[in-house]
Amino acid sequence: MFRKILIANRGEIAVRITHTLHEMGIGVVAVYSDADRTSLHVRLADEAERLGPAPSAESYLRIDRILEAAQKHNVEAIHPGYGFLSENAEFAAACVAAGLVFIGPSAESIRLLGSKTASRLSAIQSGAPVVPGTQGSVTLEQARTFGHTHGYPVLLKAVAGGGGKGMRRVDRESDLESALRDAASEAERAFRSPEVYVEKWIEQPRHIEIQILGDHHGNMVHLGERECSIQRRHQKVIEESPSPLVALDPQLRHDMGEAAVRAARTAGYYNAGTVEFLVDRDRRFYFLEVNTRLQVEHPITELVTGLDLVRLQVEIAAGARLPFRQQDIAWRGWAIECRIYAEDPANHFLPFPGTITRLARPFGPGIRVDDGIYEGWRVPMEYDPLLAKLVVSAGTRGDAIARMIRALREYDIGGIRTNVGFFRQIFEDQEFRAGHLHTGFIDEFFARQRLVEPPRELAAVAALAAALHNGIPDVQPTPNGATSPWVTIGRQELLR
């Protein structure tokens, strides 16, 4: 087993990996940018190394500096987490060339599956159904031809990436040219490749993914599905396992799981990964893509299977065989995850960096919080605004929803705006409770009701105005002439 591992990441995922490595008795080396010098992942590590200035292109994306840090601290392996270089084939190859173990799949698998068009071809070879689409990057004329053949709407997608970057829905041919230009520009900025391909748009699909796990000895299993249909800007914000749809159809789980394993085997895959599918209204599923890394939503799979995916990743990278077979995997109960972001749901989910002035985490049975924040920490504007993952588990979906509502009510993050209040309304929504989910759910939610929670500043002003208008009880001076401390605290709360 490894003696020391460098985590080439930051924030909550670096903290989460650190916890498991410490449980395994493995030393942890953290890396950080100037913006993260006081971050929690740095504080928890055994050793730490500065990479550079705040911009990720000068720090977390610098392969040379990460490898220099690894050599300086005498580590044996590197865990990439997710995001940044986690799906970069050149980084995986550079780690191996430097005599380090990359805790993830091979560079060849990353390269193959990192290309959306190449992974589609691989999926087709494995027998997995795919959404009708082009086999490579398209010109404007090729996109027009596809639209004429398959009809509108169509979906433009970046060849080299995911996470909603370089993705555009096009409803009519007159919008195609500008959408293709915008998608290519965004793809260039995000992935340094302007290549875009086109797929047929599926109306109100469910986004369901299968967690896969394979070792270096040819063993491969799937760990069940996750429902990831609640999205904003093509990014997941609520995930649950099992899926409300698949839980009622065990054959669908079996078929999707088998398709995921076949697709992974065809690509020579090992370590943890996720095969993503779209499922239409008739329960037909289509291969979407493969994420060649640990997923943000991996905790819900851990809770329903009882497995530690990070530990398994490390053990596999060290050469161990999978300790179980497919028939040994069992799913118990229900788990739901909310991605807590520093963002303003009332203003198109725009990021809201700032200093956290107050932090009260929920706790109790069946509640897990993965985060990398603390009171007094400044949320940097240079990175993704994900603060934490709030995860709950219970025996049934109804009980898990009730537990999540209770946890969200207890969760208090002051000084910035977050999506906590927005999530409370989602979980109270009858359509969500009924399991009527699809990737356009949030847009429909906004169309049928408005956000109840006003911006914090307006709420404070309104509360203070009401208090002044109605009169605040017990505002008489205390015997020594000072204002009551309880009134002072109350006023501070109103102003906050």
Secondary structure per residue as TSV (DSSP state, phi and psi in degrees):
chain	resnum	aa	ss	phi	psi
A	1	M	-	360.0	156.1
A	2	F	-	-69.0	150.3
A	3	R	S	-95.0	-35.8
A	4	K	E	-149.6	136.4
A	5	I	E	-129.1	138.2
A	6	L	E	-95.8	134.7
A	7	I	E	-101.1	110.8
A	8	A	-	-88.2	60.2
A	9	N	-	-162.2	-171.1
A	10	R	-	-144.8	179.4
A	11	G	H	63.8	-151.4
A	12	E	H	-64.0	-33.3
A	13	I	H	-70.9	-35.1
A	14	A	H	-65.4	-38.4
A	15	V	H	-65.6	-44.3
A	16	R	H	-62.1	-43.0
A	17	I	H	-65.8	-39.5
A	18	T	H	-57.7	-42.8
A	19	H	H	-57.9	-47.8
A	20	T	H	-66.7	-41.6
A	21	L	H	-61.8	-39.7
A	22	H	H	-66.1	-37.8
A	23	E	H	-63.0	-30.9
A	24	M	T	-84.8	-2.1
A	25	G	T	77.0	24.7
A	26	I	-	-103.3	133.5
A	27	G	E	-69.4	147.9
A	28	V	E	-120.5	129.6
A	29	V	E	-112.3	123.3
A	30	A	E	-98.9	152.9
A	31	V	E	-121.4	153.7
A	32	Y	E	-153.4	156.0
A	33	S	E	-96.8	174.6
A	34	D	G	-60.2	-32.0
A	35	A	G	-70.9	-20.1
A	36	D	G	-110.8	17.4
A	37	R	T	-56.4	-35.8
A	38	T	T	-104.3	16.8
A	39	S	-	-69.2	158.1
A	40	L	H	-64.8	-36.6
A	41	H	H	-64.5	-28.6
A	42	V	H	-74.2	-40.7
A	43	R	H	-64.9	-34.2
A	44	L	H	-81.9	-20.6
A	45	A	S	-72.6	160.0
A	46	D	S	-79.2	-33.4
A	47	E	E	-142.1	158.4
A	48	A	E	-147.8	151.2
A	49	E	E	-139.6	130.7
A	50	R	E	-73.2	136.6
A	51	L	E	-99.4	-34.2
A	52	G	E	157.3	-163.3
A	53	P	S	-63.8	174.4
A	54	A	S	-61.0	-43.6
A	55	P	S	-54.9	134.4
A	56	S	G	-61.8	-29.6
A	57	A	G	-65.0	-20.0
A	58	E	G	-107.0	6.8
A	59	S	T	-142.4	-85.2
A	60	Y	T	-69.7	-13.2
A	61	L	T	-103.8	6.2
A	62	R	-	-88.5	97.7
A	63	I	H	-59.5	-42.8
A	64	D	H	-61.4	-42.1
A	65	R	H	-71.6	-34.7
A	66	I	H	-65.9	-42.8
A	67	L	H	-67.1	-36.3
A	68	E	H	-61.6	-42.2
A	69	A	H	-63.4	-40.4
A	70	A	H	-63.2	-42.9
A	71	Q	H	-68.4	-40.6
A	72	K	H	-62.1	-38.5
A	73	H	T	-97.1	7.3
A	74	N	T	56.0	45.8
A	75	V	-	-84.4	163.2
A	76	E	S	-107.2	-19.9
A	77	A	E	-149.5	160.8
A	78	I	E	-128.1	127.7
A	79	H	E	-102.4	123.2
A	80	P	-	-86.5	-7.9
A	81	G	-	65.4	-136.5
A	82	Y	S	-134.8	157.1
A	83	G	S	77.5	-175.2
A	84	F	T	49.0	-115.9
A	85	L	T	-98.6	11.0
A	86	S	T	-63.5	-27.4
A	87	E	T	-117.3	31.2
A	88	N	-	-101.2	111.4
A	89	A	H	-63.5	-35.3
A	90	E	H	-64.9	-36.3
A	91	F	H	-67.2	-45.0
A	92	A	H	-60.4	-42.5
A	93	A	H	-67.1	-38.2
A	94	A	H	-66.3	-35.5
A	95	C	H	-62.1	-46.9
A	96	V	H	-63.6	-42.1
A	97	A	H	-62.8	-28.3
A	98	A	T	-87.0	4.7
A	99	G	T	81.4	20.4
A	100	L	-	-110.2	152.2
A	101	V	E	-89.6	126.7
A	102	F	E	-90.5	118.8
A	103	I	S	-82.9	85.9
A	104	G	S	171.3	-167.7
A	105	P	S	-74.9	177.1
A	106	S	-	-72.1	159.1
A	107	A	H	-60.6	-34.2
A	108	E	H	-65.8	-42.7
A	109	S	H	-66.2	-41.3
A	110	I	H	-62.0	-42.7
A	111	R	H	-64.6	-43.4
A	112	L	H	-65.8	-49.8
A	113	L	H	-84.2	-16.6
A	114	G	H	-71.3	-24.1
A	115	S	S	-86.6	120.1
A	116	K	H	-62.1	-36.4
A	117	T	H	-74.9	-40.4
A	118	A	H	-65.4	-37.8
A	119	S	H	-68.8	-32.8
A	120	R	H	-61.5	-44.5
A	121	L	H	-62.7	-41.9
A	122	S	H	-63.1	-40.4
A	123	A	H	-64.8	-40.7
A	124	I	H	-62.0	-41.7
A	125	Q	H	-61.8	-32.1
A	126	S	H	-81.1	-10.0
A	127	G	T	94.7	6.6
A	128	A	-	-78.2	137.9
A	129	P	-	-69.2	141.5
A	130	V	B	-126.3	154.9
A	131	V	-	-68.9	137.5
A	132	P	S	-54.2	130.1
A	133	G	B	-167.1	173.8
A	134	T	-	-79.1	160.1
A	135	Q	S	-91.3	2.8
A	136	G	S	-172.2	-173.5
A	137	S	-	-60.7	145.7
A	138	V	-	-118.5	152.5
A	139	T	-	-88.8	173.9
A	140	L	H	-61.2	-42.5
A	141	E	H	-66.3	-38.9
A	142	Q	H	-65.7	-38.0
A	143	A	H	-65.6	-39.1
A	144	R	H	-64.2	-41.3
A	145	T	H	-61.5	-42.5
A	146	F	H	-62.2	-42.7
A	147	G	H	-62.4	-39.4
A	148	H	H	-65.1	-38.8
A	149	T	H	-74.3	-44.5
A	150	H	H	-103.0	-11.8
A	151	G	-	83.5	161.7
A	152	Y	S	-100.3	155.8
A	153	P	-	-79.2	159.3
A	154	V	E	-125.3	168.2
A	155	L	E	-125.0	123.6
A	156	L	E	-90.0	135.5
A	157	K	E	-139.6	142.9
A	158	A	E	-67.5	135.1
A	159	V	S	-66.8	-37.1
A	160	A	S	-97.8	4.3
A	161	G	-	-155.1	-170.8
A	162	G	-	-148.7	-152.0
A	163	G	T	68.6	18.2
A	164	G	T	85.5	-5.4
A	165	K	T	-77.1	136.4
A	166	G	T	70.2	28.2
A	167	M	-	-119.0	132.1
A	168	R	E	-143.5	133.3
A	169	R	E	-86.7	135.8
A	170	V	E	-123.5	120.3
A	171	D	-	-94.8	-17.8
A	172	R	S	-151.7	156.1
A	173	E	G	-62.0	-32.6
A	174	S	G	-63.6	-20.9
A	175	D	G	-94.4	-4.5
A	176	L	H	-66.4	-44.0
A	177	E	H	-61.8	-49.1
A	178	S	H	-67.0	-38.2
A	179	A	H	-65.0	-40.6
A	180	L	H	-65.4	-40.7
A	181	R	H	-63.0	-44.9
A	182	D	H	-67.6	-41.3
A	183	A	H	-64.0	-42.5
A	184	A	H	-65.6	-39.3
A	185	S	H	-64.6	-44.3
A	186	E	H	-66.3	-39.0
A	187	A	H	-63.7	-39.3
A	188	E	H	-61.6	-43.7
A	189	R	H	-67.6	-39.6
A	190	A	H	-82.0	-37.7
A	191	F	H	-125.5	2.7
A	192	R	S	61.2	28.2
A	193	S	-	-146.8	123.1
A	194	P	-	-86.6	5.0
A	195	E	-	-68.5	134.8
A	196	V	E	-135.4	138.8
A	197	Y	E	-119.2	175.9
A	198	V	E	-130.1	141.7
A	199	E	E	-128.5	157.6
A	200	K	E	-71.0	135.6
A	201	W	-	-76.8	131.8
A	202	I	-	-102.8	124.7
A	203	E	S	-70.7	129.9
A	204	Q	S	45.9	54.1
A	205	P	-	-78.2	158.5
A	206	R	E	-95.7	141.6
A	207	H	E	-102.9	108.4
A	208	I	E	-125.7	131.2
A	209	E	E	-121.0	154.9
A	210	I	E	-116.4	125.1
A	211	Q	E	-79.2	125.5
A	212	I	E	-114.8	158.6
A	213	L	E	-152.0	125.2
A	214	G	E	-138.1	152.9
A	215	D	-	-107.7	-177.0
A	216	H	T	-81.8	2.2
A	217	H	T	-108.6	12.2
A	218	G	S	92.2	2.0
A	219	N	-	-86.2	135.0
A	220	M	E	-144.6	132.5
A	221	V	E	-135.5	165.6
A	222	H	E	-115.3	150.6
A	223	L	E	-110.6	26.7
A	224	G	E	90.8	-174.3
A	225	E	E	-108.7	162.8
A	226	R	E	-131.3	133.2
A	227	E	E	-86.3	120.3
A	228	C	E	-126.6	35.6
A	229	S	E	-79.8	-20.8
A	230	I	E	-82.8	105.4
A	231	Q	E	-135.3	152.1
A	232	R	E	-130.1	134.8
A	233	R	T	52.1	42.2
A	234	H	T	63.7	16.1
A	235	Q	E	-115.3	136.8
A	236	K	E	-68.8	142.3
A	237	V	E	-128.5	-24.6
A	238	I	E	-130.9	131.1
A	239	E	E	-131.5	151.3
A	240	E	E	-146.2	153.9
A	241	S	E	-141.5	129.3
A	242	P	S	-73.8	176.8
A	243	S	-	-75.9	138.5
A	244	P	T	-57.8	-29.1
A	245	L	T	-77.5	-49.8
A	246	V	G	-71.0	-30.5
A	247	A	G	-59.0	-27.0
A	248	L	G	-92.6	-0.3
A	249	D	-	-142.0	78.5
A	250	P	H	-56.2	-30.1
A	251	Q	H	-66.3	-35.6
A	252	L	H	-64.7	-41.9
A	253	R	H	-60.5	-44.9
A	254	H	H	-60.9	-46.3
A	255	D	H	-67.1	-42.2
A	256	M	H	-67.9	-40.0
A	257	G	H	-62.1	-43.4
A	258	E	H	-64.5	-41.1
A	259	A	H	-64.3	-39.1
A	260	A	H	-64.8	-44.5
A	261	V	H	-64.9	-41.7
A	262	R	H	-62.6	-42.5
A	263	A	H	-63.2	-40.2
A	264	A	H	-68.2	-41.8
A	265	R	H	-63.2	-41.1
A	266	T	H	-59.3	-32.5
A	267	A	T	-89.8	3.8
A	268	G	T	65.1	38.5
A	269	Y	-	-82.2	148.3
A	270	Y	-	-147.5	167.9
A	271	N	E	75.0	-166.0
A	272	A	E	-83.8	146.1
A	273	G	E	-164.6	173.8
A	274	T	E	-136.9	130.6
A	275	V	E	-104.3	123.0
A	276	E	E	-103.8	142.9
A	277	F	E	-132.1	153.5
A	278	L	E	-104.8	140.4
A	279	V	E	-122.6	124.9
A	280	D	-	-86.9	-176.1
A	281	R	T	-65.3	-22.4
A	282	D	T	-94.7	14.0
A	283	R	S	65.1	23.2
A	284	R	-	-84.9	133.1
A	285	F	E	-109.5	149.3
A	286	Y	E	-132.8	135.6
A	287	F	E	-60.3	135.9
A	288	L	E	-111.8	-58.6
A	289	E	E	-171.0	172.9
A	290	V	E	-120.5	129.8
A	291	N	E	-97.1	113.8
A	292	T	-	-89.1	55.0
A	293	R	S	-167.4	179.6
A	294	L	-	-71.3	141.9
A	295	Q	-	-94.0	154.1
A	296	V	T	-55.2	-38.3
A	297	E	T	-90.0	16.9
A	298	H	H	-60.3	-26.0
A	299	P	H	-59.4	-32.2
A	300	I	H	-69.6	-33.2
A	301	T	H	-67.0	-38.9
A	302	E	H	-60.7	-39.7
A	303	L	H	-72.6	-34.1
A	304	V	H	-87.6	-16.8
A	305	T	H	-106.0	-18.5
A	306	G	-	76.7	17.9
A	307	L	-	-107.0	151.5
A	308	D	-	-102.6	104.8
A	309	L	H	-68.2	-33.9
A	310	V	H	-66.9	-44.2
A	311	R	H	-58.5	-45.0
A	312	L	H	-63.4	-38.6
A	313	Q	H	-57.5	-47.3
A	314	V	H	-65.8	-44.5
A	315	E	H	-63.1	-41.8
A	316	I	H	-62.8	-44.8
A	317	A	H	-62.0	-28.8
A	318	A	T	-82.0	-1.4
A	319	G	T	104.3	2.7
A	320	A	-	-73.2	154.2
A	321	R	-	-85.0	155.1
A	322	L	-	-58.1	133.5
A	323	P	S	-84.1	10.6
A	324	F	S	-151.8	164.9
A	325	R	-	-110.8	172.3
A	326	Q	G	-57.7	-41.0
A	327	Q	G	-69.9	-11.1
A	328	D	G	-85.7	-14.6
A	329	I	-	-76.3	129.8
A	330	A	-	-131.2	147.0
A	331	W	-	-115.6	127.7
A	332	R	-	-127.7	129.9
A	333	G	S	75.2	-159.1
A	334	W	E	-139.5	140.0
A	335	A	E	-133.0	141.8
A	336	I	E	-132.8	140.7
A	337	E	E	-124.0	137.3
A	338	C	E	-113.6	132.1
A	339	R	E	-88.2	113.0
A	340	I	E	-87.1	115.1
A	341	Y	E	-112.4	150.5
A	342	A	S	-84.5	88.3
A	343	E	E	-155.8	166.1
A	344	D	E	-112.3	100.2
A	345	P	G	-60.1	-28.5
A	346	A	G	-77.2	-8.8
A	347	N	G	-127.7	55.8
A	348	H	T	59.8	29.5
A	349	F	T	59.0	33.3
A	350	L	E	-69.0	143.6
A	351	P	E	-58.3	150.2
A	352	F	-	-135.9	74.7
A	353	P	-	-69.5	162.8
A	354	G	E	159.6	-172.1
A	355	T	E	-98.3	132.1
A	356	I	-	-78.8	113.1
A	357	T	-	-94.9	-16.5
A	358	R	E	-152.3	136.9
A	359	L	E	-144.5	116.5
A	360	A	E	-128.0	108.5
A	361	R	-	-83.8	145.5
A	362	P	-	-73.5	155.2
A	363	F	-	-152.5	173.8
A	364	G	S	125.0	-178.0
A	365	P	T	-57.1	134.1
A	366	G	T	71.7	20.5
A	367	I	E	-120.3	131.9
A	368	R	E	-131.7	132.3
A	369	V	E	-122.1	115.7
A	370	D	E	-101.1	113.0
A	371	D	E	-147.7	177.1
A	372	G	-	-141.1	38.0
A	373	I	-	-124.3	167.2
A	374	Y	-	-160.8	163.5
A	375	E	T	-61.7	133.1
A	376	G	T	93.5	-8.6
A	377	W	-	-82.3	138.9
A	378	R	E	-92.9	124.5
A	379	V	E	-73.6	115.3
A	380	P	-	-74.6	149.0
A	381	M	T	-87.2	-6.1
A	382	E	T	-80.6	-13.7
A	383	Y	S	-127.7	175.8
A	384	D	-	-55.3	136.6
A	385	P	-	-81.7	17.9
A	386	L	E	-65.4	123.7
A	387	L	E	-98.1	-42.6
A	388	A	E	-161.7	166.1
A	389	K	E	-121.4	117.2
A	390	L	E	-96.2	119.4
A	391	V	E	-126.1	134.4
A	392	V	E	-127.4	154.1
A	393	S	E	-137.8	149.2
A	394	A	E	-159.3	179.1
A	395	G	S	-72.3	-33.0
A	396	T	S	-132.9	166.5
A	397	R	H	-63.4	-41.8
A	398	G	H	-60.4	-42.8
A	399	D	H	-68.2	-36.2
A	400	A	H	-66.4	-39.3
A	401	I	H	-63.7	-44.6
A	402	A	H	-61.5	-40.0
A	403	R	H	-67.1	-38.6
A	404	M	H	-65.7	-40.6
A	405	I	H	-60.9	-44.4
A	406	R	H	-61.9	-42.6
A	407	A	H	-65.2	-40.5
A	408	L	H	-66.1	-33.9
A	409	R	H	-67.2	-31.8
A	410	E	H	-84.0	-18.3
A	411	Y	-	-77.1	123.8
A	412	D	E	-133.5	114.3
A	413	I	E	-121.4	111.0
A	414	G	E	-101.5	156.4
A	415	G	S	97.6	-20.0
A	416	I	S	-138.3	169.9
A	417	R	-	-96.5	144.4
A	418	T	-	-136.0	177.2
A	419	N	S	-96.3	16.5
A	420	V	H	-61.0	-48.4
A	421	G	H	-63.0	-38.0
A	422	F	H	-60.8	-42.7
A	423	F	H	-62.9	-37.5
A	424	R	H	-57.7	-39.9
A	425	Q	H	-72.1	-35.6
A	426	I	H	-61.2	-44.4
A	427	F	H	-73.9	-17.3
A	428	E	H	-86.5	-12.4
A	429	D	-	-69.7	133.5
A	430	Q	H	-67.5	-34.6
A	431	E	H	-64.9	-40.9
A	432	F	H	-65.4	-45.8
A	433	R	H	-60.2	-32.2
A	434	A	T	-79.4	-7.3
A	435	G	T	79.4	19.5
A	436	H	-	-85.3	77.8
A	437	L	-	-108.6	148.1
A	438	H	-	-164.6	171.0
A	439	T	T	-70.1	-14.7
A	440	G	T	-99.0	16.7
A	441	F	H	-59.4	-45.5
A	442	I	H	-64.4	-40.4
A	443	D	H	-60.5	-42.4
A	444	E	H	-67.9	-35.0
A	445	F	H	-60.8	-46.5
A	446	F	H	-65.0	-31.7
A	447	A	H	-70.7	-30.4
A	448	R	H	-99.2	-12.2
A	449	Q	-	-158.2	158.7
A	450	R	-	-103.7	162.8
A	451	L	-	-66.7	129.5
A	452	V	S	-79.3	-36.8
A	453	E	S	-79.0	117.7
A	454	P	-	-76.7	165.5
A	455	P	-	-54.2	146.9
A	456	R	H	-57.5	-40.2
A	457	E	H	-63.6	-42.6
A	458	L	H	-66.8	-36.9
A	459	A	H	-64.0	-40.4
A	460	A	H	-66.5	-44.5
A	461	V	H	-61.9	-44.3
A	462	A	H	-62.7	-42.5
A	463	A	H	-65.3	-41.9
A	464	L	H	-67.0	-41.0
A	465	A	H	-62.3	-42.0
A	466	A	H	-63.9	-40.3
A	467	A	H	-65.0	-42.1
A	468	L	H	-68.7	-35.2
A	469	H	H	-70.0	-42.4
A	470	N	H	-86.9	-15.4
A	471	G	-	89.9	132.0
A	472	I	-	-93.8	121.8
A	473	P	S	-64.7	154.9
A	474	D	S	58.4	46.3
A	475	V	-	-101.5	6.3
A	476	Q	S	-69.8	144.9
A	477	P	-	-60.8	150.4
A	478	T	-	-72.0	166.0
A	479	P	T	-51.3	-31.5
A	480	N	T	-88.8	5.9
A	481	G	S	94.4	-9.1
A	482	A	-	-85.4	151.0
A	483	T	-	-70.1	144.6
A	484	S	-	-54.5	133.8
A	485	P	H	-61.6	-29.2
A	486	W	H	-68.3	-37.8
A	487	V	H	-67.0	-41.4
A	488	T	H	-59.4	-45.9
A	489	I	H	-63.5	-40.9
A	490	G	H	-62.1	-42.6
A	491	R	H	-63.6	-40.5
A	492	Q	H	-61.5	-39.5
A	493	E	H	-65.6	-41.2
A	494	L	H	-62.8	-44.3
A	495	L	H	-67.6	-34.0
A	496	R	-	-63.5	360.0
